[in-house]
Amino acid sequence: MRHLSVPSRETQSILCQLKAAAALPEGARVRADPTDENRRLIPVIDSATVDLLTHYPVIHVDSPPPSPRSYRDHLNNFLSQEIIESVDWPTRHEFVGDLILIKLDTSQREYGDAIGQALLNQHKRTRAVFEDKGVTGDFRVRDLNLLAVREGFSPTTRTKIVESGQELWTDPSSVYYSSRLSHEREGTLECAKRIREHLGRPISVCDPYAGVGPSLLPLVKESGLLGESFAGDLNPKAVEFLHENIGTEKFTIECVDARTLQSTDSLREKFDLLLVNIPHDAIQHIPDLLPLLREGGVVRGWAIIEDEDFEAATNSLTKSLGKDVEIEVRRSYSATANLCRFESQIYR
Ligand SMILES: C[S@@+](CC[C@H](N)C(=O)[O-])C[C@H]1O[C@@H](n2cnc3c(N)ncnc32)[C@H](O)[C@@H]1O
């Protein structure tokens, strides 16, 4: 392909001129000029007739092959063209720390190893690839099957994730964690700061369904925000991660059924902010949790509500939390249900 050899310092302005003249090929890549370290090579399409072609040396070099844009571009290293063309390859996968989790249907599963290896080729920072066979049980953990692991590395499902600039350890095969709710967690930090401002002192927070602690970590890191607080989960593995991720003297951490906390005297009427992150059961659990709140304390929670149950759910939450409860649809959960957030009014 024709390339213009241009002085390095003029590269940007010449690129702009070529672009304006529609003379750049799709995905044009600027390269070093192997004959002169102070010059760059810019590709130009064959039909271009711009003036620049007469001002700068034009040389012919082979264009480098386009970089692979998806794991599918690596499948030919492992599978025949015939197979590649006969399968409907998965188009989505999820990154969890240095792992990739991917859902496969029956026809894709047969080529799981090749999919795993191709994903490792495409994503250099990924350590291992697992088939995600779905979420199971009350602890909402993933059933994972190893597809590929980078040579010399461990196939463990334990991994470190970074959320809002902070590091957390998790293991999708034994504890719940989803990055999809990270935006909600940013809102929790803002909510906690508003309560502190209103009260003029550090606040006590109760997160009885804390998982590995993603809602609490930003609160811990915010200087002067937290007073004595509580984090719990019924899953013993999650509690181990809580100690590792947010274990500070500020927190009491326990492996306990949230609904039984009200029977512990030292926790009753103790908290300024109660988080209720158990979306499938929130509405049923709320009455058992309210005794943990101080007078005027704030509840912030999430519930999956079927469209046809929305009014009944609103009535139930209003009855439990008072008429000022705000319920907001946050995103669609299924064809007939939404994930909703509810928050009782900040202190009056
Ligand atoms: C939807 S997850 C939320 C986890 C965490 N708050 C987050 O945002 O990642 C719900 C958590 O509640 C825990 N759980 C389920 N039933 C519980 C119960 N009765 N009491 C306390 N924790 C429970 C599960 O183990 C899970 O970690």
The ligand as a Tripos MOL2 file, in Angstrom:
@<TRIPOS>MOLECULE
LIG
   27    29     1     0     0
SMALL
NO_CHARGES

@<TRIPOS>ATOM
      1 C1        -27.2860   -9.7000   46.5250 C.3       1 LIG1
      2 S1        -25.9920  -10.2180   47.5760 S.3       1 LIG1
      3 C2        -25.3590   -8.6270   48.0420 C.3       1 LIG1
      4 C3        -23.9400   -8.6640   48.4920 C.3       1 LIG1
      5 C4        -23.2640   -7.3000   48.6350 C.3       1 LIG1
      6 N1        -24.0470   -6.3860   49.4240 N.3       1 LIG1
      7 C5        -22.9240   -6.7090   47.2700 C.2       1 LIG1
      8 O1        -23.4230   -5.6460   46.9210 O.co2     1 LIG1
      9 O2        -22.1070   -7.3050   46.5580 O.co2     1 LIG1
     10 C6        -26.8360  -10.7970   48.9760 C.3       1 LIG1
     11 C7        -25.9530  -11.3520   50.0710 C.3       1 LIG1
     12 O3        -26.7800  -11.7420   51.1650 O.3       1 LIG1
     13 C8        -26.3100  -12.9550   51.7270 C.3       1 LIG1
     14 N2        -27.4750  -13.5590   52.4250 N.ar      1 LIG1
     15 C9        -28.4830  -14.3300   51.9220 C.ar      1 LIG1
     16 N3        -29.3930  -14.5890   52.8650 N.ar      1 LIG1
     17 C10       -28.9720  -13.9590   54.0010 C.ar      1 LIG1
     18 C11       -29.4890  -13.8360   55.3140 C.ar      1 LIG1
     19 N4        -30.6780  -14.3870   55.6460 N.pl3     1 LIG1
     20 N5        -28.7990  -13.1020   56.2170 N.ar      1 LIG1
     21 C12       -27.6060  -12.5190   55.8880 C.ar      1 LIG1
     22 N6        -27.0560  -12.6300   54.6590 N.ar      1 LIG1
     23 C13       -27.7390  -13.3190   53.7260 C.ar      1 LIG1
     24 C14       -25.7570  -13.7360   50.5500 C.3       1 LIG1
     25 O4        -24.7640  -14.6450   50.9590 O.3       1 LIG1
     26 C15       -25.1670  -12.5900   49.6760 C.3       1 LIG1
     27 O5        -23.8140  -12.3760   49.9660 O.3       1 LIG1
@<TRIPOS>BOND
     1     1     2 1
     2     2     3 1
     3     2    10 1
     4     3     4 1
     5     4     5 1
     6     5     6 1
     7     5     7 1
     8     7     8 2
     9     7     9 1
    10    10    11 1
    11    11    12 1
    12    11    26 1
    13    12    13 1
    14    13    14 1
    15    13    24 1
    16    14    15 ar
    17    14    23 ar
    18    15    16 ar
    19    16    17 ar
    20    17    18 ar
    21    17    23 ar
    22    18    19 1
    23    18    20 ar
    24    20    21 ar
    25    21    22 ar
    26    22    23 ar
    27    24    25 1
    28    24    26 1
    29    26    27 1
@<TRIPOS>SUBSTRUCTURE
     1 LIG1         1 GROUP 0 **** ****
